[in-house]
């Protein structure tokens, strides 16, 4: 196995801006630096607006404090991994106007 070819997905820290209860699930708008994405809150039912969470493949996995979130985000940014983990939204899904 060529370990140089192995790709690893990371959990990215983000801040919950809003949440919505859909009855069968809770979703949230989460801010990662200048990027905002939807994610599910299934694994962190206690999370609320203003909380920081680690998000992996669209699911918030755990709550973390603000200092840890900022430290981790900065390290990921310095390593250059944020561009891979948070690519810009697909241009075809952008609202026109």
URVEN-V791291 format. One record per helix or strand. SS is the DSSP state (~ for helix, > for strand). FROM is the first residue (numbers start at 1). TO is the last residue. Records with the same first field share a line. If there is no record, write none. Layout:
# URVEN-V791291
SS->FROM-TO + FROM-TO
This chain:
# URVEN-V791291
~->3-5 + 66-79 + 82-85 + 91-93
>->12-21 + 26-32 + 35-40 + 52-56 + 59-64
